[in-house]
Amino acid sequence: MKNESENNNDEIQNNDIVESEVLILEDENGNQNEFYLIATIPYEDNWYICLEPAEPIEGFEEGELLILEVQEDKDGNDIFVTIGDEKIIQNIFDEFLKLQVESDNSESDN
């Protein structure tokens, strides 16, 4: 996947399960794919997003997430960068699972 999105998403400011906002990312071949923004996660002074493909994409299993780091370009626009450290990816995924359980628990309390 390409390291940035065409969308500027200034609303990534909380660490919660979010309503399914759609982001369009471009892969290394120039193909655009839609992803649902599932969650934003703060971790070690950085922000990460968890995305799920809106439609089946070759190489993605159903239920698999794409986790990207949120950075800013020189103009202050958000860009989404791939993460090379598997340990960070696993830690972000663990945080996502905790948020999902908290979200499920709060829904069942209502």
Secondary structure as GFF3:
##gff-version 3
##sequence-region A 1 110
A	DSSP	beta_strand	17	26	.	.	.	ID=ss1
A	DSSP	beta_strand	32	43	.	.	.	ID=ss2
A	DSSP	beta_strand	46	53	.	.	.	ID=ss3
A	DSSP	beta_strand	66	72	.	.	.	ID=ss4
A	DSSP	beta_strand	78	81	.	.	.	ID=ss5
A	DSSP	alpha_helix	86	109	.	.	.	ID=ss6
###
